[in-house]
Amino acid sequence: MSSFLDEVEKCYSSRNLYEALGVEKGASDEELKKAYRRLSLKVHPDRVKQEEVAEATQKFQVLSKVYTILSDKEKRAVYDEQGVVDEQDGTLTENKDWTQYWKLLFSLTVEDIKAFEKTYKGSEEELADLKAAYLQHEGDFDHILEEVLCASIDDEPRFIELLSELIEEGALPSFPAFVKEGKQKRKRRRRRYEEEAKEAGEMQKKEGLSGGMGDLTAMIQARQQSRSKELDSIIGSLEEKYCKGRGSGAQATKKKARKKGG
């Protein structure tokens, strides 16, 4: 039978509870809570596609247990000293509703999520996450959109422009999956997001969702709209610079034209 630390390693590629939560060993209670909230938004069962719910649920439960242990001073002290956790502890053995625990801990509503999204989008934190996702997935934009918090198809043109500028500056490598992505793949991605948005909207009406955490997926996906002209403009400039080998002067001219027009 696998231990709790085995489960942590399976879900987060580390047996170290602090590494799983993404904090330093000396992290404060507030830093622990902030890290838990941030990571749990990525793996919350209400935020993922239907086929990913089982995996997300396991990750969410494990992450919640990690936070519960580290937020308890006595349990944290034992772990810090011995590097082990009590496998018989009720936190690990009881059949707890971790989703309800999460709601009570953060008392989040859709309004809270919107407020978080407003401060997160365009921030240095979002940019750091975007760069990390780009590197982790080697420019595969399907995965990048899934990785960055609060990201939707509407963010694709903005993300592409940001990444293109970073590549041009030499701050990021030029991955073929990004600079040579074909129009058909982009169209399939947009079509998939639009279909998911439609399904989410229909489900929202059918189930009478009205502002709780369960609405998160519907809220995010329902905002996704087509911006194909803007996207094609950015992609065209990207392909011209990196795929066709044309000069940077045309790229700069087009970039200025977009800024004036947008």
C-alpha positions, 0 to 999 in steps of 0.5 A: 500500500502506498504511503501519503508521501508516495501519493504526493510524489505521484501527483507533484513529482516530489516527496517534499511537502514544501516543494509540492506546495511550491514554497520555501521551508520557512514559509509563513502561514500567509505564504502557505495559504496563498500558495495553496490557493494558487495551486488549487485553482489549477487542479480544482475539479470544477476547473478542468475538462470532464475527462480530467476530473478524476486526475484533478480530484486526486491532485486536489485532495493530495494538495489539500492534505499537504496544506492541512499538515503544513498549516498545523503547527504541531504536524509541521514541526514533526514533519520538519524534524523527522521528514515523515507524516503520521499515516494514521492521522485523521487528516489523511484517513478520514473521508473528508469533503475537500471541496467544501473545506476549500470553499470554507477556507477561502469563501470564494464567489465568482466575484472574488474570482473576477477580482483575482483575475483582474489583478492577475491578468497583465501582472508580472506574476502572469508573465512569469507563469506564461514564460514558465508554461512556454518553456515547460511545453516547448511552445505548444500553445494548446498546453500553454492556455491550459497551464496559465491561470484564468487563461482563455482563447481571448488571451491567445493574441495577447500571449502570442505577442508577449512571447514573440517579443520575448523571443525577439529579445532573446529572453526565450528560445524559439520553439518550432511548435510556437513559431511554426504553428499552422492555421489549421491547428489554431482553428481547431483550438478555437473551435474546441474552445467555442464548443466548450463555451457553448456547452458550459453556457447550456449547462449553466442554464440547465443547472441554474448555476448562480455564483458559487465555485461550481460556476468557475468553468462556465464563467471562464469559458462563457467569455470566450469569443472569436478574435480571429482577425487580431490573431491572424495579424499577430501570427502573420507577423510571427511567421514572416519573421521566423518562418520566412526569414524576412527582415526585422524592419517589416516586423517593426512596422507591422507591430507599430501599425497594430499598436496604432490600430489597436 
